[in-house]
């Protein structure tokens, strides 16, 4: 999993605590006094904070952490293809909106560079990507026993570290939605 829910989305500190709601037990009171948990009160708030940062005093929940993780993506690199169908690659710079799209087929290479397709925005792309949720895809999708076929890769560049996913003849459940999203932002074939 590429999303660290316990890391503060505001200051990126790992000096954080889980927030415990409800009537605290004696053990919970001792843990709170020792600085191991934070007591959140007797009433659970739907969508309320689940974590507390000791460094900046920020409080957040898992949804806030997911939003921050996707907003932190600076660049997307993806490729898909095989020998007989050719291959496609795309690089989307989410800070500038620049896209590099390439297609290779039988030794012929087509490279194009352009801005995000008219009507699309980086913000919309990130929101749709969050629904597809590639940060939580498994690292590898490999069909056993296959010697040839279609390979794909995805790399998401963030400030803290790059996230890489790949596969051969096997895909995450959301793969077709991801390809459709790339086609939508580039206006070019990708699959």
Buried (B, 14 or more C-beta within 10 A) or exposed (E): EBBBBBBBBBEBBEEBBBBBBEEBEEEBEEBBEEEEBBBBEEEEEEEBBBBBBBEEEBBBBEEBBBBBBBBBBBBBBBBBBBEEEBBBBBBBBBEEBBBBBBBBBEEEEEEEEEEBBEEBEBEBBBEBBBEBBBBBBEEEBEEEEEEEBBBBBBBBBBEEEEBBBBBBBBBBEBBEBBBBBBBBBBBBEBB
